[in-house]
Amino acid sequence: MRKKRVSVLYEIWWPEEQPQPPRALLGKRPPAGPFDPEPDVHEEVYDALGRIGYAPQYAVLEGDAASLAKLARARTSLVFNLTESYAGDDTKDLHVAAFLELIGKPFTGCDARALHLGQDKVLAKKILRFHEVPTPDII
């Protein structure tokens, strides 16, 4: 039986004043960073998926169209979405989920609508209060 392929999706980006390392390749284990001696979450997820019988591969969003195209072409059964931003902008995490929805890739985590609602704190509080979920007042 063939192992199911799972893409471990995470984002990398660099401030403009820092030089960028060579482009990450889909499916390749990233090189260890000089300032990061401990494994990152994406490496731990990759290793755990391999241990339980999946065929993990890396998918890296680098904040450009080329990495989005690479993700769209990836042959994978599931995207394990670890992104929290896009190109360093944490308000665009919902766009990553929306992109995955548009290209029809199943993924873990919240869908774009839930991420959008979570970013609008006032609206989220109204919804929680409507459903009688206790929430503190906005200060």
C-alpha positions as CSV (number, residue, x, y, z in Angstrom):
1,M,0.0,0.0,0.0
2,R,1.3,3.4,-1.0
3,K,1.8,6.0,1.8
4,K,-0.3,9.1,1.7
5,R,1.6,12.2,0.9
6,V,1.2,15.1,3.3
7,S,2.7,18.6,2.7
8,V,3.9,20.3,5.9
9,L,3.3,24.0,5.0
10,Y,5.1,26.7,6.7
11,E,6.2,30.3,5.9
12,I,9.5,31.9,5.8
13,W,10.3,35.5,5.1
14,W,13.1,38.0,5.7
15,P,13.1,41.7,6.4
16,E,14.4,43.7,3.5
17,E,17.7,44.5,5.3
18,Q,18.6,40.8,5.7
19,P,20.0,38.7,2.8
20,Q,17.8,35.9,1.7
21,P,19.1,32.3,1.7
22,P,18.8,30.1,-1.4
23,R,15.2,29.3,-2.4
24,A,13.6,26.4,-0.5
25,L,12.6,23.5,-2.6
26,L,9.2,21.7,-2.2
27,G,9.7,18.3,-0.6
28,K,13.3,18.9,0.6
29,R,14.3,19.1,4.3
30,P,15.5,22.7,5.0
31,P,19.1,23.2,6.0
32,A,19.6,23.9,9.7
33,G,19.8,27.6,10.4
34,P,22.8,29.0,12.2
35,F,20.7,30.7,14.8
36,D,18.2,27.9,15.4
37,P,19.8,24.9,17.1
38,E,16.5,23.3,18.1
39,P,14.1,21.7,15.6
40,D,11.3,24.0,14.5
41,V,7.6,22.9,14.7
42,H,7.5,22.1,11.0
43,E,10.4,19.7,11.4
44,E,8.8,18.0,14.4
45,V,5.5,17.6,12.5
46,Y,7.4,16.2,9.5
47,D,9.2,13.6,11.7
48,A,5.9,12.7,13.5
49,L,4.0,12.2,10.2
50,G,6.8,9.9,9.0
51,R,6.8,7.9,12.2
52,I,3.0,7.2,11.9
53,G,3.2,6.0,8.3
54,Y,2.7,9.1,6.1
55,A,5.1,10.3,3.4
56,P,5.7,13.9,4.5
57,Q,7.1,16.6,2.3
58,Y,7.8,20.3,2.9
59,A,5.9,23.1,1.3
60,V,7.3,26.5,1.9
61,L,5.6,29.9,1.4
62,E,8.2,32.5,0.8
63,G,5.8,35.4,0.2
64,D,5.8,35.3,-3.6
65,A,3.8,34.0,-6.5
66,A,6.4,31.3,-7.3
67,S,5.9,29.5,-3.9
68,L,2.1,29.7,-4.3
69,A,2.4,28.1,-7.8
70,K,4.7,25.4,-6.4
71,L,2.1,24.7,-3.6
72,A,-0.7,24.5,-6.2
73,R,1.3,21.9,-8.2
74,A,2.2,19.7,-5.2
75,R,0.8,16.2,-5.4
76,T,-0.4,15.7,-1.9
77,S,-3.4,14.2,-0.1
78,L,-3.4,16.8,2.7
79,V,-1.7,20.1,3.6
80,F,-0.7,20.3,7.2
81,N,-1.0,24.1,7.5
82,L,1.4,25.6,10.0
83,T,1.3,29.1,8.5
84,E,0.5,32.1,10.7
85,S,1.2,34.8,8.2
86,Y,2.1,35.5,4.5
87,A,5.2,37.4,3.7
88,G,5.4,38.4,7.4
89,D,1.9,39.9,7.4
90,D,-0.1,38.1,10.1
91,T,-3.4,39.6,8.8
92,K,-3.0,37.6,5.6
93,D,-3.1,34.1,7.3
94,L,-6.7,33.9,6.1
95,H,-5.5,34.3,2.5
96,V,-3.4,31.2,2.8
97,A,-6.4,29.2,3.9
98,A,-8.5,30.8,1.1
99,F,-5.9,29.9,-1.5
100,L,-5.9,26.3,-0.3
101,E,-9.7,26.3,-0.5
102,L,-9.6,27.8,-4.0
103,I,-7.2,25.2,-5.4
104,G,-9.1,22.4,-3.7
105,K,-6.4,21.1,-1.4
106,P,-7.6,19.6,1.9
107,F,-5.8,21.2,4.8
108,T,-5.7,21.2,8.6
109,G,-6.7,24.2,10.8
110,C,-9.4,26.8,10.4
111,D,-10.9,27.8,7.1
112,A,-10.6,31.3,5.7
113,R,-14.0,32.4,7.1
114,A,-13.1,31.3,10.7
115,L,-9.7,33.1,10.5
116,H,-11.4,36.2,9.2
117,L,-13.9,36.2,12.0
118,G,-11.2,35.7,14.5
119,Q,-9.3,38.8,13.3
120,D,-12.4,41.0,13.9
121,K,-12.5,41.0,17.7
122,V,-15.6,43.0,18.0
123,L,-17.6,40.8,15.7
124,A,-16.1,37.7,17.3
125,K,-17.3,38.9,20.7
126,K,-20.8,39.6,19.3
127,I,-21.0,36.1,18.0
128,L,-19.8,34.6,21.3
129,R,-22.2,36.6,23.3
130,F,-25.1,35.7,21.0
131,H,-24.4,32.0,21.7
132,E,-24.0,32.9,25.4
133,V,-20.3,32.0,25.6
134,P,-18.8,34.1,28.4
135,T,-16.3,36.7,27.2
136,P,-14.7,39.7,28.9
137,D,-15.7,43.2,28.0
138,I,-13.6,45.2,25.5
139,I,-11.6,47.8,27.2
